[in-house]
C-alpha cells in the first residue's frame, strides 16, 4: 500500500467536500423518498420538490466553490450554479404545461449538471474519492436523456425522475467515505 501525503489545501478541500457529500447524500435520499411518495401527479407539492432539487444543487455548488478555491478553476461550478438556477425557474414555468414539459427541463438539467459533475470529478482525481462522482455524472447524462425521451411516452411520469436521485445519493455517500483518507492528509 502506498501512502501519499496530501497538501494542506487538498486536505481542507477534501474535508469540506466530504461534509458536503454526506449532506447531499442525506438530502437526495429524503428528497427522493418524499417525491416518489407524493409526485404521482403534478401538483403544488411536486412542483415545489422539483424546483427545490436544482436550488439545493445551487447551494451545494456555492459551498463547493467556497471550499475548493485553492484546488482548481471555479468556472464549471459557476456554470453549474447558472444552469441549476435556470432549471429551477424552468421547472416552475414548465409545470404549467404538464409533466412532459417538466421532464424535458429536468432532463436537460440532468444532462448539463451531469457533464459538469463528470468534468469536475476528472479534474479532482488527484484528490481521491472522485470516481463515484465521475460515474454519477455519466449516469446523470444518460438519465437526463431518458427523461427527455420519456416525456414523449403515452403516460409520462415524474416518479422515474424522482428515483434518479437515489443512485446519485449512493455515489455521494461512496465519494464521502473515499475522501476520508484525503481529508486526513494521507
C-alpha atoms as an extended CHARMM CRD file, in Angstrom:
* protein
*
       186  EXT
         1         1  UNK       CA              0.0000000000        0.0000000000        0.0000000000  PROA      1               0.0000000000
         2         2  UNK       CA              1.2890000000        3.4430000000       -0.8820000000  PROA      2               0.0000000000
         3         3  UNK       CA              0.6860000000        6.4230000000        1.3390000000  PROA      3               0.0000000000
         4         4  UNK       CA              0.8240000000        9.8400000000       -0.2780000000  PROA      4               0.0000000000
         5         5  UNK       CA              0.9230000000       12.9490000000        1.8560000000  PROA      5               0.0000000000
         6         6  UNK       CA             -1.6700000000       15.4030000000        0.6230000000  PROA      6               0.0000000000
         7         7  UNK       CA             -1.0510000000       19.1290000000        0.6250000000  PROA      7               0.0000000000
         8         8  UNK       CA             -2.8840000000       21.1550000000        3.2880000000  PROA      8               0.0000000000
         9         9  UNK       CA             -5.0720000000       22.7280000000        0.5580000000  PROA      9               0.0000000000
        10        10  UNK       CA             -6.1640000000       19.3360000000       -0.7220000000  PROA      10              0.0000000000
        11        11  UNK       CA             -6.7900000000       18.0600000000        2.8230000000  PROA      11              0.0000000000
        12        12  UNK       CA             -9.0000000000       21.0630000000        3.6540000000  PROA      12              0.0000000000
        13        13  UNK       CA            -10.8630000000       20.7890000000        0.3630000000  PROA      13              0.0000000000
        14        14  UNK       CA            -11.3230000000       17.0250000000        0.7620000000  PROA      14              0.0000000000
        15        15  UNK       CA            -12.6530000000       17.5240000000        4.2880000000  PROA      15              0.0000000000
        16        16  UNK       CA            -15.1210000000       20.1930000000        3.1230000000  PROA      16              0.0000000000
        17        17  UNK       CA            -16.2240000000       18.0830000000        0.1490000000  PROA      17              0.0000000000
        18        18  UNK       CA            -16.6490000000       15.0830000000        2.4140000000  PROA      18              0.0000000000
        19        19  UNK       CA            -19.0660000000       17.0440000000        4.6210000000  PROA      19              0.0000000000
        20        20  UNK       CA            -20.8670000000       18.3360000000        1.5250000000  PROA      20              0.0000000000
        21        21  UNK       CA            -21.1870000000       14.8440000000        0.0470000000  PROA      21              0.0000000000
        22        22  UNK       CA            -22.6680000000       13.4660000000        3.2750000000  PROA      22              0.0000000000
        23        23  UNK       CA            -25.2250000000       16.3120000000        3.2960000000  PROA      23              0.0000000000
        24        24  UNK       CA            -26.0020000000       15.7540000000       -0.3890000000  PROA      24              0.0000000000
        25        25  UNK       CA            -26.4830000000       12.0390000000        0.2680000000  PROA      25              0.0000000000
        26        26  UNK       CA            -28.9850000000       12.7110000000        3.0690000000  PROA      26              0.0000000000
        27        27  UNK       CA            -30.8510000000       15.3960000000        1.1170000000  PROA      27              0.0000000000
        28        28  UNK       CA            -31.1110000000       13.2740000000       -2.0490000000  PROA      28              0.0000000000
        29        29  UNK       CA            -32.4210000000       10.2120000000       -0.1870000000  PROA      29              0.0000000000
        30        30  UNK       CA            -35.0390000000       12.1940000000        1.7350000000  PROA      30              0.0000000000
        31        31  UNK       CA            -35.9990000000       14.1860000000       -1.3950000000  PROA      31              0.0000000000
        32        32  UNK       CA            -36.3620000000       11.0160000000       -3.4820000000  PROA      32              0.0000000000
        33        33  UNK       CA            -38.4880000000        9.2020000000       -0.8970000000  PROA      33              0.0000000000
        34        34  UNK       CA            -40.8010000000       12.1830000000       -0.3660000000  PROA      34              0.0000000000
        35        35  UNK       CA            -41.0290000000       12.8720000000       -4.0890000000  PROA      35              0.0000000000
        36        36  UNK       CA            -41.7110000000        9.2590000000       -5.0600000000  PROA      36              0.0000000000
        37        37  UNK       CA            -44.4420000000        9.1000000000       -2.4100000000  PROA      37              0.0000000000
        38        38  UNK       CA            -46.1200000000       12.3660000000       -3.3930000000  PROA      38              0.0000000000
        39        39  UNK       CA            -45.4230000000       13.0980000000       -7.0650000000  PROA      39              0.0000000000
        40        40  UNK       CA            -47.9090000000       10.7460000000       -8.6930000000  PROA      40              0.0000000000
        41        41  UNK       CA            -49.4120000000       13.7910000000      -10.3930000000  PROA      41              0.0000000000
        42        42  UNK       CA            -48.1570000000       17.2740000000      -10.9820000000  PROA      42              0.0000000000
        43        43  UNK       CA            -49.3940000000       19.4820000000       -8.1820000000  PROA      43              0.0000000000
        44        44  UNK       CA            -48.0320000000       22.2600000000       -5.9820000000  PROA      44              0.0000000000
        45        45  UNK       CA            -46.0220000000       19.8690000000       -3.7770000000  PROA      45              0.0000000000
        46        46  UNK       CA            -44.4830000000       18.0170000000       -6.7350000000  PROA      46              0.0000000000
        47        47  UNK       CA            -43.5890000000       21.2830000000       -8.4500000000  PROA      47              0.0000000000
        48        48  UNK       CA            -42.0520000000       22.6190000000       -5.2330000000  PROA      48              0.0000000000
        49        49  UNK       CA            -39.9800000000       19.4630000000       -4.8230000000  PROA      49              0.0000000000
        50        50  UNK       CA            -38.7850000000       19.5450000000       -8.4440000000  PROA      50              0.0000000000
        51        51  UNK       CA            -37.8310000000       23.2180000000       -8.0980000000  PROA      51              0.0000000000
        52        52  UNK       CA            -36.1460000000       22.5800000000       -4.7460000000  PROA      52              0.0000000000
        53        53  UNK       CA            -33.6900000000       19.9680000000       -6.0350000000  PROA      53              0.0000000000
        54        54  UNK       CA            -31.8450000000       22.2400000000       -8.5050000000  PROA      54              0.0000000000
        55        55  UNK       CA            -31.9300000000       25.0410000000       -5.9130000000  PROA      55              0.0000000000
        56        56  UNK       CA            -30.2450000000       22.7080000000       -3.4380000000  PROA      56              0.0000000000
        57        57  UNK       CA            -27.7080000000       21.9940000000       -6.1850000000  PROA      57              0.0000000000
        58        58  UNK       CA            -27.0550000000       25.7560000000       -6.3730000000  PROA      58              0.0000000000
        59        59  UNK       CA            -26.3700000000       25.8940000000       -2.6410000000  PROA      59              0.0000000000
        60        60  UNK       CA            -24.0940000000       22.8560000000       -2.8670000000  PROA      60              0.0000000000
        61        61  UNK       CA            -22.1540000000       24.3980000000       -5.7640000000  PROA      61              0.0000000000
        62        62  UNK       CA            -21.7170000000       27.6460000000       -3.8210000000  PROA      62              0.0000000000
        63        63  UNK       CA            -20.4020000000       25.7220000000       -0.8050000000  PROA      63              0.0000000000
        64        64  UNK       CA            -18.1290000000       23.7090000000       -3.1090000000  PROA      64              0.0000000000
        65        65  UNK       CA            -16.9060000000       26.9170000000       -4.7560000000  PROA      65              0.0000000000
        66        66  UNK       CA            -16.0090000000       28.4910000000       -1.4200000000  PROA      66              0.0000000000
        67        67  UNK       CA            -14.3750000000       25.3100000000       -0.1560000000  PROA      67              0.0000000000
        68        68  UNK       CA            -12.2830000000       24.4630000000       -3.2050000000  PROA      68              0.0000000000
        69        69  UNK       CA            -10.9390000000       27.7900000000       -4.4640000000  PROA      69              0.0000000000
        70        70  UNK       CA             -7.3440000000       26.6860000000       -3.9750000000  PROA      70              0.0000000000
        71        71  UNK       CA             -7.6470000000       23.3980000000       -5.8620000000  PROA      71              0.0000000000
        72        72  UNK       CA             -8.7170000000       24.4020000000       -9.3440000000  PROA      72              0.0000000000
        73        73  UNK       CA            -10.6390000000       26.6620000000      -11.6500000000  PROA      73              0.0000000000
        74        74  UNK       CA            -14.1300000000       27.5390000000      -10.4120000000  PROA      74              0.0000000000
        75        75  UNK       CA            -15.5610000000       28.0880000000      -13.9100000000  PROA      75              0.0000000000
        76        76  UNK       CA            -17.5480000000       24.8460000000      -14.0490000000  PROA      76              0.0000000000
        77        77  UNK       CA            -19.0340000000       25.4610000000      -10.6130000000  PROA      77              0.0000000000
        78        78  UNK       CA            -20.2680000000       28.8570000000      -11.8420000000  PROA      78              0.0000000000
        79        79  UNK       CA            -21.7490000000       27.1040000000      -14.8900000000  PROA      79              0.0000000000
        80        80  UNK       CA            -23.4980000000       24.6390000000      -12.5650000000  PROA      80              0.0000000000
        81        81  UNK       CA            -24.9040000000       27.4720000000      -10.4550000000  PROA      81              0.0000000000
        82        82  UNK       CA            -26.2760000000       29.2630000000      -13.5170000000  PROA      82              0.0000000000
        83        83  UNK       CA            -27.7120000000       26.1090000000      -15.1100000000  PROA      83              0.0000000000
        84        84  UNK       CA            -29.3330000000       24.9810000000      -11.8660000000  PROA      84              0.0000000000
        85        85  UNK       CA            -30.9090000000       28.4050000000      -11.2530000000  PROA      85              0.0000000000
        86        86  UNK       CA            -32.2500000000       28.4950000000      -14.8040000000  PROA      86              0.0000000000
        87        87  UNK       CA            -33.5340000000       24.9340000000      -14.4010000000  PROA      87              0.0000000000
        88        88  UNK       CA            -35.3290000000       25.6920000000      -11.1440000000  PROA      88              0.0000000000
        89        89  UNK       CA            -37.1540000000       28.5790000000      -12.8390000000  PROA      89              0.0000000000
        90        90  UNK       CA            -37.6920000000       26.4410000000      -15.9500000000  PROA      90              0.0000000000
        91        91  UNK       CA            -39.2700000000       23.6020000000      -13.9790000000  PROA      91              0.0000000000
        92        92  UNK       CA            -41.6050000000       26.0780000000      -12.2730000000  PROA      92              0.0000000000
        93        93  UNK       CA            -42.6730000000       27.5450000000      -15.6150000000  PROA      93              0.0000000000
        94        94  UNK       CA            -42.8650000000       24.1440000000      -17.3400000000  PROA      94              0.0000000000
        95        95  UNK       CA            -45.2040000000       22.8190000000      -14.6450000000  PROA      95              0.0000000000
        96        96  UNK       CA            -47.9890000000       24.9360000000      -16.1250000000  PROA      96              0.0000000000
        97        97  UNK       CA            -47.6610000000       22.8860000000      -19.3300000000  PROA      97              0.0000000000
        98        98  UNK       CA            -47.6860000000       19.4660000000      -17.6560000000  PROA      98              0.0000000000
        99        99  UNK       CA            -45.4870000000       16.5010000000      -16.8770000000  PROA      99              0.0000000000
       100       100  UNK       CA            -43.8500000000       16.2210000000      -20.3370000000  PROA      100             0.0000000000
       101       101  UNK       CA            -42.5650000000       19.7990000000      -20.1500000000  PROA      101             0.0000000000
       102       102  UNK       CA            -41.2250000000       19.2550000000      -16.6310000000  PROA      102             0.0000000000
       103       103  UNK       CA            -39.4630000000       16.0580000000      -17.7470000000  PROA      103             0.0000000000
       104       104  UNK       CA            -37.8310000000       17.8750000000      -20.6780000000  PROA      104             0.0000000000
       105       105  UNK       CA            -36.4870000000       20.6640000000      -18.4600000000  PROA      105             0.0000000000
       106       106  UNK       CA            -35.4550000000       18.1750000000      -15.7450000000  PROA      106             0.0000000000
       107       107  UNK       CA            -33.7300000000       16.0250000000      -18.3720000000  PROA      107             0.0000000000
       108       108  UNK       CA            -31.8310000000       18.9460000000      -19.8750000000  PROA      108             0.0000000000
       109       109  UNK       CA            -30.7150000000       19.9720000000      -16.3790000000  PROA      109             0.0000000000
       110       110  UNK       CA            -29.6160000000       16.4000000000      -15.5490000000  PROA      110             0.0000000000
       111       111  UNK       CA            -27.5500000000       16.2570000000      -18.7400000000  PROA      111             0.0000000000
       112       112  UNK       CA            -25.7350000000       19.5560000000      -18.1890000000  PROA      112             0.0000000000
       113       113  UNK       CA            -25.2990000000       19.0980000000      -14.4240000000  PROA      113             0.0000000000
       114       114  UNK       CA            -24.0510000000       15.5590000000      -15.0370000000  PROA      114             0.0000000000
       115       115  UNK       CA            -21.4850000000       16.7630000000      -17.5620000000  PROA      115             0.0000000000
       116       116  UNK       CA            -20.2760000000       19.3830000000      -15.1000000000  PROA      116             0.0000000000
       117       117  UNK       CA            -20.0530000000       16.7890000000      -12.3020000000  PROA      117             0.0000000000
       118       118  UNK       CA            -18.1610000000       14.3880000000      -14.5500000000  PROA      118             0.0000000000
       119       119  UNK       CA            -15.6310000000       17.0150000000      -15.6820000000  PROA      119             0.0000000000
       120       120  UNK       CA            -15.1230000000       18.4140000000      -12.1770000000  PROA      120             0.0000000000
       121       121  UNK       CA            -14.5740000000       14.8620000000      -10.8920000000  PROA      121             0.0000000000
       122       122  UNK       CA            -11.9640000000       14.2210000000      -13.5830000000  PROA      122             0.0000000000
       123       123  UNK       CA            -10.1160000000       17.4310000000      -12.6920000000  PROA      123             0.0000000000
       124       124  UNK       CA            -10.1440000000       16.4640000000       -8.9820000000  PROA      124             0.0000000000
       125       125  UNK       CA             -8.9310000000       12.8850000000       -9.4200000000  PROA      125             0.0000000000
       126       126  UNK       CA             -5.6080000000       13.5910000000       -7.6650000000  PROA      126             0.0000000000
       127       127  UNK       CA             -7.5930000000       14.4030000000       -4.5150000000  PROA      127             0.0000000000
       128       128  UNK       CA             -9.0550000000       10.9240000000       -4.4080000000  PROA      128             0.0000000000
       129       129  UNK       CA            -12.6330000000        9.8090000000       -3.9100000000  PROA      129             0.0000000000
       130       130  UNK       CA            -13.7610000000       11.2030000000       -7.2560000000  PROA      130             0.0000000000
       131       131  UNK       CA            -14.5130000000        8.0580000000       -9.2630000000  PROA      131             0.0000000000
       132       132  UNK       CA            -18.0220000000        7.8520000000       -7.7990000000  PROA      132             0.0000000000
       133       133  UNK       CA            -18.5860000000       11.4660000000       -8.8880000000  PROA      133             0.0000000000
       134       134  UNK       CA            -17.3040000000       10.7300000000      -12.3880000000  PROA      134             0.0000000000
       135       135  UNK       CA            -19.5680000000        7.6820000000      -12.7080000000  PROA      135             0.0000000000
       136       136  UNK       CA            -22.5190000000        9.5650000000      -11.2120000000  PROA      136             0.0000000000
       137       137  UNK       CA            -22.0260000000       12.4200000000      -13.6670000000  PROA      137             0.0000000000
       138       138  UNK       CA            -22.0640000000        9.9770000000      -16.5830000000  PROA      138             0.0000000000
       139       139  UNK       CA            -25.1970000000        8.2800000000      -15.2720000000  PROA      139             0.0000000000
       140       140  UNK       CA            -26.8530000000       11.6940000000      -14.8640000000  PROA      140             0.0000000000
       141       141  UNK       CA            -26.2090000000       12.4560000000      -18.5290000000  PROA      141             0.0000000000
       142       142  UNK       CA            -27.8090000000        9.1580000000      -19.5660000000  PROA      142             0.0000000000
       143       143  UNK       CA            -30.7250000000        9.5940000000      -17.1640000000  PROA      143             0.0000000000
       144       144  UNK       CA            -31.3440000000       13.1170000000      -18.4450000000  PROA      144             0.0000000000
       145       145  UNK       CA            -31.6110000000       11.7630000000      -21.9660000000  PROA      145             0.0000000000
       146       146  UNK       CA            -34.0610000000        9.1150000000      -20.7860000000  PROA      146             0.0000000000
       147       147  UNK       CA            -36.2420000000       11.7890000000      -19.1190000000  PROA      147             0.0000000000
       148       148  UNK       CA            -36.4010000000       13.7560000000      -22.3620000000  PROA      148             0.0000000000
       149       149  UNK       CA            -37.3110000000       10.6120000000      -24.3100000000  PROA      149             0.0000000000
       150       150  UNK       CA            -39.7860000000        9.5620000000      -21.5890000000  PROA      150             0.0000000000
       151       151  UNK       CA            -41.5830000000       12.9030000000      -21.9070000000  PROA      151             0.0000000000
       152       152  UNK       CA            -42.9840000000       11.6000000000      -25.2180000000  PROA      152             0.0000000000
       153       153  UNK       CA            -44.4830000000        8.4460000000      -23.6630000000  PROA      153             0.0000000000
       154       154  UNK       CA            -48.2330000000        7.9170000000      -23.6190000000  PROA      154             0.0000000000
       155       155  UNK       CA            -48.4220000000        8.4960000000      -19.8630000000  PROA      155             0.0000000000
       156       156  UNK       CA            -45.2180000000       10.2110000000      -18.7220000000  PROA      156             0.0000000000
       157       157  UNK       CA            -44.4710000000       10.0570000000      -15.0080000000  PROA      157             0.0000000000
       158       158  UNK       CA            -42.4200000000       12.1050000000      -12.5780000000  PROA      158             0.0000000000
       159       159  UNK       CA            -41.6990000000        9.0220000000      -10.4620000000  PROA      159             0.0000000000
       160       160  UNK       CA            -38.7150000000        7.8800000000      -12.5550000000  PROA      160             0.0000000000
       161       161  UNK       CA            -37.2630000000       11.3720000000      -12.4390000000  PROA      161             0.0000000000
       162       162  UNK       CA            -37.5810000000       11.3030000000       -8.6500000000  PROA      162             0.0000000000
       163       163  UNK       CA            -35.9350000000        7.8890000000       -8.4360000000  PROA      163             0.0000000000
       164       164  UNK       CA            -32.9330000000        9.2790000000      -10.2900000000  PROA      164             0.0000000000
       165       165  UNK       CA            -31.7640000000       10.9180000000       -7.0520000000  PROA      165             0.0000000000
       166       166  UNK       CA            -31.2470000000        7.5710000000       -5.2850000000  PROA      166             0.0000000000
       167       167  UNK       CA            -28.2090000000        6.3360000000       -7.2800000000  PROA      167             0.0000000000
       168       168  UNK       CA            -26.7620000000        9.8500000000       -7.0900000000  PROA      168             0.0000000000
       169       169  UNK       CA            -27.1630000000        9.7810000000       -3.3190000000  PROA      169             0.0000000000
       170       170  UNK       CA            -25.3630000000        6.4510000000       -3.1060000000  PROA      170             0.0000000000
       171       171  UNK       CA            -22.4860000000        7.7940000000       -5.1990000000  PROA      171             0.0000000000
       172       172  UNK       CA            -22.2310000000       10.8520000000       -2.9220000000  PROA      172             0.0000000000
       173       173  UNK       CA            -22.0340000000        8.5290000000        0.0870000000  PROA      173             0.0000000000
       174       174  UNK       CA            -19.3140000000        6.3980000000       -1.5240000000  PROA      174             0.0000000000
       175       175  UNK       CA            -17.3330000000        9.5120000000       -2.5040000000  PROA      175             0.0000000000
       176       176  UNK       CA            -17.6380000000       10.9240000000        1.0260000000  PROA      176             0.0000000000
       177       177  UNK       CA            -16.3040000000        7.7180000000        2.5210000000  PROA      177             0.0000000000
       178       178  UNK       CA            -13.4790000000        7.5250000000       -0.0100000000  PROA      178             0.0000000000
       179       179  UNK       CA            -12.4990000000       11.1460000000        0.6530000000  PROA      179             0.0000000000
       180       180  UNK       CA            -11.7990000000       10.2470000000        4.2760000000  PROA      180             0.0000000000
       181       181  UNK       CA             -8.1290000000        9.4770000000        3.6150000000  PROA      181             0.0000000000
       182       182  UNK       CA             -7.5390000000       12.6750000000        1.6600000000  PROA      182             0.0000000000
       183       183  UNK       CA             -9.3070000000       14.6890000000        4.3670000000  PROA      183             0.0000000000
       184       184  UNK       CA             -6.8960000000       13.2670000000        6.9550000000  PROA      184             0.0000000000
       185       185  UNK       CA             -3.9330000000       14.1650000000        4.7710000000  PROA      185             0.0000000000
       186       186  UNK       CA             -2.9680000000       10.5540000000        3.9360000000  PROA      186             0.0000000000
